[in-house]
């Protein structure tokens, strides 16, 4: 098992978010990890990506890419 650092883990999460789009909570984020961590890890990663300006907080515990909106999901279908 390979252990990766927080920076690489958050970069991988951001890449997954960019690829899939939409709104993300800790449960959805947790599915992208190779090893499923305890809930505080993806929560913290989402918070740090938001703090860095990579994500926008929609509501408590729910994040999305800046400029993305739920209305875009319907337009893409």
C-alpha positions in Angstrom: 0.0 0.0 0.0 1.3 3.4 -1.0 0.9 6.2 1.4 0.6 9.6 -0.2 0.9 13.0 1.4 -1.9 15.5 1.9 -0.9 17.7 -1.1 -0.9 14.8 -3.6 -4.1 13.5 -2.1 -5.8 16.9 -2.5 -4.5 17.2 -6.0 -6.0 13.9 -7.0 -9.3 14.9 -5.4 -9.3 18.2 -7.3 -8.6 16.3 -10.5 -11.6 14.0 -9.8 -13.8 16.9 -9.1 -12.8 18.7 -12.3 -13.4 15.5 -14.3 -16.8 14.8 -12.8 -18.1 18.2 -12.0 -21.1 18.7 -9.7 -21.4 19.2 -6.0 -19.2 17.3 -3.6 -19.6 16.3 0.0 -17.2 14.2 2.1 -19.0 10.9 1.1 -18.6 11.5 -2.6 -15.0 12.7 -2.1 -14.2 9.6 0.0 -15.0 7.4 -2.9 -12.1 8.8 -4.9 -9.4 7.8 -2.4 -7.5 4.5 -3.0 -7.8 3.7 0.7 -11.0 4.8 2.3 -10.0 7.1 5.1 -12.0 8.1 8.1 -14.6 10.9 7.4 -12.5 13.8 8.7 -9.8 13.3 6.0 -12.0 14.1 3.0 -13.8 16.8 5.0 -10.5 18.5 5.7 -9.4 18.1 2.1 -12.5 19.7 0.8 -12.1 22.6 3.3 -8.5 23.1 2.3 -9.3 23.1 -1.4 -12.0 25.7 -0.7 -9.6 27.8 1.4 -7.1 27.7 -1.5 -9.8 29.0 -3.8 -10.2 25.8 -5.9 -13.7 25.1 -4.6 -16.7 27.2 -3.6 -18.7 26.3 -0.5 -22.4 25.9 -1.4 -23.6 25.1 2.1 -22.1 23.4 5.1 -20.2 20.4 3.9 -21.1 20.8 0.2 -18.6 22.2 -2.3 -18.4 22.8 -6.1 -16.0 24.3 -8.6 -16.2 28.1 -8.8 -18.6 29.0 -11.6 -20.3 25.6 -11.7 -24.0 25.6 -10.9 -26.6 22.9 -10.6 -28.3 24.4 -13.6 -25.3 23.3 -15.7 -26.0 19.7 -14.9 -29.4 19.8 -16.5 -28.0 21.6 -19.6 -25.4 18.9 -20.1 -28.0 16.1 -20.4 
